[in-house]
Amino acid sequence: MFHVSSLPARAFDALIARILDLPELEAETDELFALPVSPAPEPLPGCLPAGVALPNVEDAAKMLVKLKLIRGN
């Protein structure tokens, strides 16, 4: 697994814990927000530390679906 964040590790972990504690959305409910998935990775390669791999768009989308942040096909 991987993540890119400017938050300190403890703050990032606390944020993820809050997200995971949210109740499940009903199947008929629309997304609360839309993530701009395709333009998001464009500036990242220049910001990553040496040796940190940037996931491709497909892998990033799969992870967002797995985390239930976006809907899959």
mmCIF file as gemmi writes it, N, C-alpha and C atoms, coordinates in Angstrom:
data_model
loop_
_atom_site.group_PDB
_atom_site.id
_atom_site.type_symbol
_atom_site.label_atom_id
_atom_site.label_alt_id
_atom_site.label_comp_id
_atom_site.label_asym_id
_atom_site.label_entity_id
_atom_site.label_seq_id
_atom_site.pdbx_PDB_ins_code
_atom_site.Cartn_x
_atom_site.Cartn_y
_atom_site.Cartn_z
_atom_site.occupancy
_atom_site.B_iso_or_equiv
_atom_site.pdbx_formal_charge
_atom_site.auth_seq_id
_atom_site.auth_asym_id
_atom_site.pdbx_PDB_model_num
ATOM 1 N N . MET Axp A 1 ? 0.837 -1.175 0 1 0 ? 1 A 1
ATOM 2 C CA . MET Axp A 1 ? 0 0 0 1 0 ? 1 A 1
ATOM 3 C C . MET Axp A 1 ? 0.887 1.245 0 1 0 ? 1 A 1
ATOM 4 N N . PHE Axp A 2 ? 0.328 2.357 -0.4 1 0 ? 2 A 1
ATOM 5 C CA . PHE Axp A 2 ? 1.076 3.595 -0.472 1 0 ? 2 A 1
ATOM 6 C C . PHE Axp A 2 ? 0.143 4.762 -0.213 1 0 ? 2 A 1
ATOM 7 N N . HIS Axp A 3 ? 0.729 5.883 0.184 1 0 ? 3 A 1
ATOM 8 C CA . HIS Axp A 3 ? -0.018 7.124 0.268 1 0 ? 3 A 1
ATOM 9 C C . HIS Axp A 3 ? 0.949 8.276 0.083 1 0 ? 3 A 1
ATOM 10 N N . VAL Axp A 4 ? 0.434 9.384 -0.407 1 0 ? 4 A 1
ATOM 11 C CA . VAL Axp A 4 ? 1.22 10.6 -0.553 1 0 ? 4 A 1
ATOM 12 C C . VAL Axp A 4 ? 0.483 11.666 0.231 1 0 ? 4 A 1
ATOM 13 N N . SER Axp A 5 ? 1.144 12.254 1.204 1 0 ? 5 A 1
ATOM 14 C CA . SER Axp A 5 ? 0.498 13.239 2.055 1 0 ? 5 A 1
ATOM 15 C C . SER Axp A 5 ? 1.545 14.158 2.65 1 0 ? 5 A 1
ATOM 16 N N . SER Axp A 6 ? 1.169 15.409 2.868 1 0 ? 6 A 1
ATOM 17 C CA . SER Axp A 6 ? 2.07 16.323 3.559 1 0 ? 6 A 1
ATOM 18 C C . SER Axp A 6 ? 1.786 16.325 5.061 1 0 ? 6 A 1
ATOM 19 N N . LEU Axp A 7 ? 0.803 15.544 5.475 1 0 ? 7 A 1
ATOM 20 C CA . LEU Axp A 7 ? 0.491 15.442 6.902 1 0 ? 7 A 1
ATOM 21 C C . LEU Axp A 7 ? 1.53 14.58 7.612 1 0 ? 7 A 1
ATOM 22 N N . PRO Axp A 8 ? 1.831 14.893 8.876 1 0 ? 8 A 1
ATOM 23 C CA . PRO Axp A 8 ? 2.67 13.972 9.655 1 0 ? 8 A 1
ATOM 24 C C . PRO Axp A 8 ? 1.967 12.616 9.758 1 0 ? 8 A 1
ATOM 25 N N . ALA Axp A 9 ? 2.739 11.566 9.927 1 0 ? 9 A 1
ATOM 26 C CA . ALA Axp A 9 ? 2.187 10.204 9.928 1 0 ? 9 A 1
ATOM 27 C C . ALA Axp A 9 ? 1.035 10.041 10.919 1 0 ? 9 A 1
ATOM 28 N N . ARG Axp A 10 ? 1.181 10.559 12.134 1 0 ? 10 A 1
ATOM 29 C CA . ARG Axp A 10 ? 0.112 10.389 13.135 1 0 ? 10 A 1
ATOM 30 C C . ARG Axp A 10 ? -1.158 11.115 12.722 1 0 ? 10 A 1
ATOM 31 N N . ALA Axp A 11 ? -1.019 12.313 12.142 1 0 ? 11 A 1
ATOM 32 C CA . ALA Axp A 11 ? -2.197 13.067 11.699 1 0 ? 11 A 1
ATOM 33 C C . ALA Axp A 11 ? -2.88 12.353 10.531 1 0 ? 11 A 1
ATOM 34 N N . PHE Axp A 12 ? -2.087 11.807 9.608 1 0 ? 12 A 1
ATOM 35 C CA . PHE Axp A 12 ? -2.653 11.066 8.479 1 0 ? 12 A 1
ATOM 36 C C . PHE Axp A 12 ? -3.397 9.832 8.983 1 0 ? 12 A 1
ATOM 37 N N . ASP Axp A 13 ? -2.794 9.093 9.915 1 0 ? 13 A 1
ATOM 38 C CA . ASP Axp A 13 ? -3.443 7.908 10.474 1 0 ? 13 A 1
ATOM 39 C C . ASP Axp A 13 ? -4.754 8.271 11.162 1 0 ? 13 A 1
ATOM 40 N N . ALA Axp A 14 ? -4.776 9.402 11.878 1 0 ? 14 A 1
ATOM 41 C CA . ALA Axp A 14 ? -6.005 9.841 12.549 1 0 ? 14 A 1
ATOM 42 C C . ALA Axp A 14 ? -7.081 10.201 11.522 1 0 ? 14 A 1
ATOM 43 N N . LEU Axp A 15 ? -6.677 10.847 10.428 1 0 ? 15 A 1
ATOM 44 C CA . LEU Axp A 15 ? -7.622 11.195 9.368 1 0 ? 15 A 1
ATOM 45 C C . LEU Axp A 15 ? -8.231 9.942 8.746 1 0 ? 15 A 1
ATOM 46 N N . ILE Axp A 16 ? -7.395 8.982 8.415 1 0 ? 16 A 1
ATOM 47 C CA . ILE Axp A 16 ? -7.891 7.733 7.822 1 0 ? 16 A 1
ATOM 48 C C . ILE Axp A 16 ? -8.813 7.005 8.797 1 0 ? 16 A 1
ATOM 49 N N . ALA Axp A 17 ? -8.466 6.987 10.07 1 0 ? 17 A 1
ATOM 50 C CA . ALA Axp A 17 ? -9.314 6.336 11.076 1 0 ? 17 A 1
ATOM 51 C C . ALA Axp A 17 ? -10.695 6.981 11.115 1 0 ? 17 A 1
ATOM 52 N N . ARG Axp A 18 ? -10.75 8.313 11.01 1 0 ? 18 A 1
ATOM 53 C CA . ARG Axp A 18 ? -12.046 8.997 11.001 1 0 ? 18 A 1
ATOM 54 C C . ARG Axp A 18 ? -12.846 8.639 9.756 1 0 ? 18 A 1
ATOM 55 N N . ILE Axp A 19 ? -12.173 8.567 8.618 1 0 ? 19 A 1
ATOM 56 C CA . ILE Axp A 19 ? -12.866 8.222 7.372 1 0 ? 19 A 1
ATOM 57 C C . ILE Axp A 19 ? -13.419 6.807 7.452 1 0 ? 19 A 1
ATOM 58 N N . LEU Axp A 20 ? -12.621 5.878 7.95 1 0 ? 20 A 1
ATOM 59 C CA . LEU Axp A 20 ? -13.055 4.485 8.016 1 0 ? 20 A 1
ATOM 60 C C . LEU Axp A 20 ? -14.168 4.266 9.026 1 0 ? 20 A 1
ATOM 61 N N . ASP Axp A 21 ? -14.289 5.159 10.01 1 0 ? 21 A 1
ATOM 62 C CA . ASP Axp A 21 ? -15.345 5.035 11.01 1 0 ? 21 A 1
ATOM 63 C C . ASP Axp A 21 ? -16.689 5.586 10.53 1 0 ? 21 A 1
ATOM 64 N N . LEU Axp A 22 ? -16.735 6.215 9.361 1 0 ? 22 A 1
ATOM 65 C CA . LEU Axp A 22 ? -17.986 6.763 8.857 1 0 ? 22 A 1
ATOM 66 C C . LEU Axp A 22 ? -18.955 5.633 8.527 1 0 ? 22 A 1
ATOM 67 N N . PRO Axp A 23 ? -20.247 5.852 8.735 1 0 ? 23 A 1
ATOM 68 C CA . PRO Axp A 23 ? -21.221 4.804 8.402 1 0 ? 23 A 1
ATOM 69 C C . PRO Axp A 23 ? -21.281 4.59 6.894 1 0 ? 23 A 1
ATOM 70 N N . GLU Axp A 24 ? -21.682 3.393 6.493 1 0 ? 24 A 1
ATOM 71 C CA . GLU Axp A 24 ? -21.842 3.069 5.077 1 0 ? 24 A 1
ATOM 72 C C . GLU Axp A 24 ? -22.933 3.945 4.468 1 0 ? 24 A 1
ATOM 73 N N . LEU Axp A 25 ? -22.739 4.355 3.224 1 0 ? 25 A 1
ATOM 74 C CA . LEU Axp A 25 ? -23.764 5.097 2.501 1 0 ? 25 A 1
ATOM 75 C C . LEU Axp A 25 ? -24.764 4.11 1.912 1 0 ? 25 A 1
ATOM 76 N N . GLU Axp A 26 ? -26.016 4.535 1.82 1 0 ? 26 A 1
ATOM 77 C CA . GLU Axp A 26 ? -27.026 3.695 1.194 1 0 ? 26 A 1
ATOM 78 C C . GLU Axp A 26 ? -26.694 3.541 -0.284 1 0 ? 26 A 1
ATOM 79 N N . ALA Axp A 27 ? -27.067 2.422 -0.865 1 0 ? 27 A 1
ATOM 80 C CA . ALA Axp A 27 ? -26.75 2.136 -2.266 1 0 ? 27 A 1
ATOM 81 C C . ALA Axp A 27 ? -27.338 3.176 -3.218 1 0 ? 27 A 1
ATOM 82 N N . GLU Axp A 28 ? -28.481 3.757 -2.873 1 0 ? 28 A 1
ATOM 83 C CA . GLU Axp A 28 ? -29.148 4.732 -3.737 1 0 ? 28 A 1
ATOM 84 C C . GLU Axp A 28 ? -28.586 6.143 -3.582 1 0 ? 28 A 1
ATOM 85 N N . THR Axp A 29 ? -27.679 6.343 -2.644 1 0 ? 29 A 1
ATOM 86 C CA . THR Axp A 29 ? -27.159 7.678 -2.348 1 0 ? 29 A 1
ATOM 87 C C . THR Axp A 29 ? -26.082 8.069 -3.349 1 0 ? 29 A 1
ATOM 88 N N . ASP Axp A 30 ? -26.148 9.306 -3.849 1 0 ? 30 A 1
ATOM 89 C CA . ASP Axp A 30 ? -25.094 9.819 -4.729 1 0 ? 30 A 1
ATOM 90 C C . ASP Axp A 30 ? -23.857 10.14 -3.903 1 0 ? 30 A 1
ATOM 91 N N . GLU Axp A 31 ? -22.714 10.216 -4.583 1 0 ? 31 A 1
ATOM 92 C CA . GLU Axp A 31 ? -21.471 10.565 -3.899 1 0 ? 31 A 1
ATOM 93 C C . GLU Axp A 31 ? -21.587 11.955 -3.283 1 0 ? 31 A 1
ATOM 94 N N . LEU Axp A 32 ? -20.916 12.137 -2.148 1 0 ? 32 A 1
ATOM 95 C CA . LEU Axp A 32 ? -20.93 13.435 -1.485 1 0 ? 32 A 1
ATOM 96 C C . LEU Axp A 32 ? -20.078 14.446 -2.237 1 0 ? 32 A 1
ATOM 97 N N . PHE Axp A 33 ? -19.085 13.963 -2.942 1 0 ? 33 A 1
ATOM 98 C CA . PHE Axp A 33 ? -18.191 14.84 -3.683 1 0 ? 33 A 1
ATOM 99 C C . PHE Axp A 33 ? -17.583 14.046 -4.83 1 0 ? 33 A 1
ATOM 100 N N . ALA Axp A 34 ? -17.03 14.741 -5.771 1 0 ? 34 A 1
ATOM 101 C CA . ALA Axp A 34 ? -16.349 14.076 -6.893 1 0 ? 34 A 1
ATOM 102 C C . ALA Axp A 34 ? -14.862 14.397 -6.812 1 0 ? 34 A 1
ATOM 103 N N . LEU Axp A 35 ? -14.036 13.377 -6.927 1 0 ? 35 A 1
ATOM 104 C CA . LEU Axp A 35 ? -12.591 13.579 -6.894 1 0 ? 35 A 1
ATOM 105 C C . LEU Axp A 35 ? -12.062 13.742 -8.314 1 0 ? 35 A 1
ATOM 106 N N . PRO Axp A 36 ? -11.218 14.761 -8.553 1 0 ? 36 A 1
ATOM 107 C CA . PRO Axp A 36 ? -10.631 14.927 -9.889 1 0 ? 36 A 1
ATOM 108 C C . PRO Axp A 36 ? -9.478 13.946 -10.072 1 0 ? 36 A 1
ATOM 109 N N . VAL Axp A 37 ? -9.786 12.687 -10.331 1 0 ? 37 A 1
ATOM 110 C CA . VAL Axp A 37 ? -8.774 11.631 -10.347 1 0 ? 37 A 1
ATOM 111 C C . VAL Axp A 37 ? -7.755 11.832 -11.46 1 0 ? 37 A 1
ATOM 112 N N . SER Axp A 38 ? -8.197 12.162 -12.674 1 0 ? 38 A 1
ATOM 113 C CA . SER Axp A 38 ? -7.224 12.223 -13.763 1 0 ? 38 A 1
ATOM 114 C C . SER Axp A 38 ? -6.217 13.36 -13.652 1 0 ? 38 A 1
ATOM 115 N N . PRO Axp A 39 ? -6.573 14.592 -13.261 1 0 ? 39 A 1
ATOM 116 C CA . PRO Axp A 39 ? -5.531 15.617 -13.168 1 0 ? 39 A 1
ATOM 117 C C . PRO Axp A 39 ? -4.705 15.537 -11.882 1 0 ? 39 A 1
ATOM 118 N N . ALA Axp A 40 ? -5.158 14.798 -10.902 1 0 ? 40 A 1
ATOM 119 C CA . ALA Axp A 40 ? -4.474 14.782 -9.603 1 0 ? 40 A 1
ATOM 120 C C . ALA Axp A 40 ? -3.023 14.322 -9.668 1 0 ? 40 A 1
ATOM 121 N N . PRO Axp A 41 ? -2.678 13.246 -10.395 1 0 ? 41 A 1
ATOM 122 C CA . PRO Axp A 41 ? -1.296 12.772 -10.374 1 0 ? 41 A 1
ATOM 123 C C . PRO Axp A 41 ? -0.318 13.613 -11.189 1 0 ? 41 A 1
ATOM 124 N N . GLU Axp A 42 ? -0.791 14.541 -12.024 1 0 ? 42 A 1
ATOM 125 C CA . GLU Axp A 42 ? 0.101 15.278 -12.912 1 0 ? 42 A 1
ATOM 126 C C . GLU Axp A 42 ? 1.26 15.977 -12.197 1 0 ? 42 A 1
ATOM 127 N N . PRO Axp A 43 ? 1.039 16.723 -11.104 1 0 ? 43 A 1
ATOM 128 C CA . PRO Axp A 43 ? 2.17 17.406 -10.46 1 0 ? 43 A 1
ATOM 129 C C . PRO Axp A 43 ? 2.957 16.524 -9.491 1 0 ? 43 A 1
ATOM 130 N N . LEU Axp A 44 ? 2.503 15.317 -9.217 1 0 ? 44 A 1
ATOM 131 C CA . LEU Axp A 44 ? 3.13 14.5 -8.18 1 0 ? 44 A 1
ATOM 132 C C . LEU Axp A 44 ? 4.554 14.031 -8.464 1 0 ? 44 A 1
ATOM 133 N N . PRO Axp A 45 ? 4.909 13.615 -9.685 1 0 ? 45 A 1
ATOM 134 C CA . PRO Axp A 45 ? 6.258 13.068 -9.875 1 0 ? 45 A 1
ATOM 135 C C . PRO Axp A 45 ? 7.373 13.986 -9.388 1 0 ? 45 A 1
ATOM 136 N N . GLY Axp A 46 ? 7.227 15.278 -9.548 1 0 ? 46 A 1
ATOM 137 C CA . GLY Axp A 46 ? 8.252 16.214 -9.095 1 0 ? 46 A 1
ATOM 138 C C . GLY Axp A 46 ? 8.25 16.442 -7.597 1 0 ? 46 A 1
ATOM 139 N N . CYS Axp A 47 ? 7.224 15.988 -6.901 1 0 ? 47 A 1
ATOM 140 C CA . CYS Axp A 47 ? 7.096 16.224 -5.457 1 0 ? 47 A 1
ATOM 141 C C . CYS Axp A 47 ? 7.461 15.009 -4.611 1 0 ? 47 A 1
ATOM 142 N N . LEU Axp A 48 ? 7.589 13.851 -5.231 1 0 ? 48 A 1
ATOM 143 C CA . LEU Axp A 48 ? 7.833 12.624 -4.471 1 0 ? 48 A 1
ATOM 144 C C . LEU Axp A 48 ? 9.3 12.483 -4.091 1 0 ? 48 A 1
ATOM 145 N N . PRO Axp A 49 ? 9.571 11.949 -2.903 1 0 ? 49 A 1
ATOM 146 C CA . PRO Axp A 49 ? 10.96 11.665 -2.523 1 0 ? 49 A 1
ATOM 147 C C . PRO Axp A 49 ? 11.552 10.588 -3.43 1 0 ? 49 A 1
ATOM 148 N N . ALA Axp A 50 ? 12.868 10.572 -3.515 1 0 ? 50 A 1
ATOM 149 C CA . ALA Axp A 50 ? 13.548 9.566 -4.334 1 0 ? 50 A 1
ATOM 150 C C . ALA Axp A 50 ? 13.17 8.166 -3.86 1 0 ? 50 A 1
ATOM 151 N N . GLY Axp A 51 ? 12.909 7.281 -4.801 1 0 ? 51 A 1
ATOM 152 C CA . GLY Axp A 51 ? 12.592 5.895 -4.471 1 0 ? 51 A 1
ATOM 153 C C . GLY Axp A 51 ? 11.128 5.621 -4.196 1 0 ? 51 A 1
ATOM 154 N N . VAL Axp A 52 ? 10.276 6.655 -4.169 1 0 ? 52 A 1
ATOM 155 C CA . VAL Axp A 52 ? 8.845 6.459 -3.93 1 0 ? 52 A 1
ATOM 156 C C . VAL Axp A 52 ? 8.157 6.341 -5.283 1 0 ? 52 A 1
ATOM 157 N N . ALA Axp A 53 ? 7.498 5.215 -5.496 1 0 ? 53 A 1
ATOM 158 C CA . ALA Axp A 53 ? 6.845 4.959 -6.784 1 0 ? 53 A 1
ATOM 159 C C . ALA Axp A 53 ? 5.485 5.638 -6.847 1 0 ? 53 A 1
ATOM 160 N N . LEU Axp A 54 ? 5.189 6.227 -7.978 1 0 ? 54 A 1
ATOM 161 C CA . LEU Axp A 54 ? 3.884 6.826 -8.219 1 0 ? 54 A 1
ATOM 162 C C . LEU Axp A 54 ? 3 5.773 -8.884 1 0 ? 54 A 1
ATOM 163 N N . PRO Axp A 55 ? 1.834 5.483 -8.308 1 0 ? 55 A 1
ATOM 164 C CA . PRO Axp A 55 ? 0.97 4.476 -8.938 1 0 ? 55 A 1
ATOM 165 C C . PRO Axp A 55 ? 0.434 5.001 -10.268 1 0 ? 55 A 1
ATOM 166 N N . ASN Axp A 56 ? 0.138 4.084 -11.176 1 0 ? 56 A 1
ATOM 167 C CA . ASN Axp A 56 ? -0.485 4.533 -12.423 1 0 ? 56 A 1
ATOM 168 C C . ASN Axp A 56 ? -1.955 4.843 -12.142 1 0 ? 56 A 1
ATOM 169 N N . VAL Axp A 57 ? -2.616 5.449 -13.109 1 0 ? 57 A 1
ATOM 170 C CA . VAL Axp A 57 ? -4 5.892 -12.913 1 0 ? 57 A 1
ATOM 171 C C . VAL Axp A 57 ? -4.915 4.717 -12.579 1 0 ? 57 A 1
ATOM 172 N N . GLU Axp A 58 ? -4.708 3.579 -13.235 1 0 ? 58 A 1
ATOM 173 C CA . GLU Axp A 58 ? -5.562 2.413 -12.988 1 0 ? 58 A 1
ATOM 174 C C . GLU Axp A 58 ? -5.416 1.913 -11.55 1 0 ? 58 A 1
ATOM 175 N N . ASP Axp A 59 ? -4.168 1.806 -11.063 1 0 ? 59 A 1
ATOM 176 C CA . ASP Axp A 59 ? -3.945 1.347 -9.688 1 0 ? 59 A 1
ATOM 177 C C . ASP Axp A 59 ? -4.518 2.336 -8.677 1 0 ? 59 A 1
ATOM 178 N N . ALA Axp A 60 ? -4.341 3.631 -8.941 1 0 ? 60 A 1
ATOM 179 C CA . ALA Axp A 60 ? -4.883 4.651 -8.035 1 0 ? 60 A 1
ATOM 180 C C . ALA Axp A 60 ? -6.409 4.579 -8.003 1 0 ? 60 A 1
ATOM 181 N N . ALA Axp A 61 ? -7.03 4.414 -9.167 1 0 ? 61 A 1
ATOM 182 C CA . ALA Axp A 61 ? -8.493 4.314 -9.221 1 0 ? 61 A 1
ATOM 183 C C . ALA Axp A 61 ? -8.989 3.078 -8.486 1 0 ? 61 A 1
ATOM 184 N N . LYS Axp A 62 ? -8.298 1.939 -8.661 1 0 ? 62 A 1
ATOM 185 C CA . LYS Axp A 62 ? -8.68 0.715 -7.945 1 0 ? 62 A 1
ATOM 186 C C . LYS Axp A 62 ? -8.625 0.927 -6.436 1 0 ? 62 A 1
ATOM 187 N N . MET Axp A 63 ? -7.591 1.627 -5.959 1 0 ? 63 A 1
ATOM 188 C CA . MET Axp A 63 ? -7.468 1.873 -4.523 1 0 ? 63 A 1
ATOM 189 C C . MET Axp A 63 ? -8.582 2.789 -4.031 1 0 ? 63 A 1
ATOM 190 N N . LEU Axp A 64 ? -8.931 3.824 -4.797 1 0 ? 64 A 1
ATOM 191 C CA . LEU Axp A 64 ? -10.021 4.714 -4.399 1 0 ? 64 A 1
ATOM 192 C C . LEU Axp A 64 ? -11.349 3.963 -4.347 1 0 ? 64 A 1
ATOM 193 N N . VAL Axp A 65 ? -11.568 3.042 -5.271 1 0 ? 65 A 1
ATOM 194 C CA . VAL Axp A 65 ? -12.783 2.213 -5.244 1 0 ? 65 A 1
ATOM 195 C C . VAL Axp A 65 ? -12.753 1.306 -4.021 1 0 ? 65 A 1
ATOM 196 N N . LYS Axp A 66 ? -11.597 0.692 -3.763 1 0 ? 66 A 1
ATOM 197 C CA . LYS Axp A 66 ? -11.468 -0.206 -2.607 1 0 ? 66 A 1
ATOM 198 C C . LYS Axp A 66 ? -11.739 0.538 -1.298 1 0 ? 66 A 1
ATOM 199 N N . LEU Axp A 67 ? -11.291 1.8 -1.214 1 0 ? 67 A 1
ATOM 200 C CA . LEU Axp A 67 ? -11.527 2.615 -0.019 1 0 ? 67 A 1
ATOM 201 C C . LEU Axp A 67 ? -12.93 3.223 -0.009 1 0 ? 67 A 1
ATOM 202 N N . LYS Axp A 68 ? -13.704 2.952 -1.073 1 0 ? 68 A 1
ATOM 203 C CA . LYS Axp A 68 ? -15.074 3.443 -1.22 1 0 ? 68 A 1
ATOM 204 C C . LYS Axp A 68 ? -15.139 4.964 -1.286 1 0 ? 68 A 1
ATOM 205 N N . LEU Axp A 69 ? -14.082 5.573 -1.842 1 0 ? 69 A 1
ATOM 206 C CA . LEU Axp A 69 ? -14.084 7.018 -2.042 1 0 ? 69 A 1
ATOM 207 C C . LEU Axp A 69 ? -14.705 7.381 -3.386 1 0 ? 69 A 1
ATOM 208 N N . ILE Axp A 70 ? -14.692 6.432 -4.324 1 0 ? 70 A 1
ATOM 209 C CA . ILE Axp A 70 ? -15.371 6.595 -5.603 1 0 ? 70 A 1
ATOM 210 C C . ILE Axp A 70 ? -16.072 5.283 -5.937 1 0 ? 70 A 1
ATOM 211 N N . ARG Axp A 71 ? -17.015 5.346 -6.869 1 0 ? 71 A 1
ATOM 212 C CA . ARG Axp A 71 ? -17.715 4.133 -7.299 1 0 ? 71 A 1
ATOM 213 C C . ARG Axp A 71 ? -16.975 3.498 -8.459 1 0 ? 71 A 1
ATOM 214 N N . GLY Axp A 72 ? -16.911 2.181 -8.452 1 0 ? 72 A 1
ATOM 215 C CA . GLY Axp A 72 ? -16.308 1.45 -9.562 1 0 ? 72 A 1
ATOM 216 C C . GLY Axp A 72 ? -17.346 1.106 -10.607 1 0 ? 72 A 1
ATOM 217 N N . ASN Axp A 73 ? -16.886 0.55 -11.701 1 0 ? 73 A 1
ATOM 218 C CA . ASN Axp A 73 ? -17.809 0.135 -12.775 1 0 ? 73 A 1
ATOM 219 C C . ASN Axp A 73 ? -18.498 -1.147 -12.407 1 0 ? 73 A 1
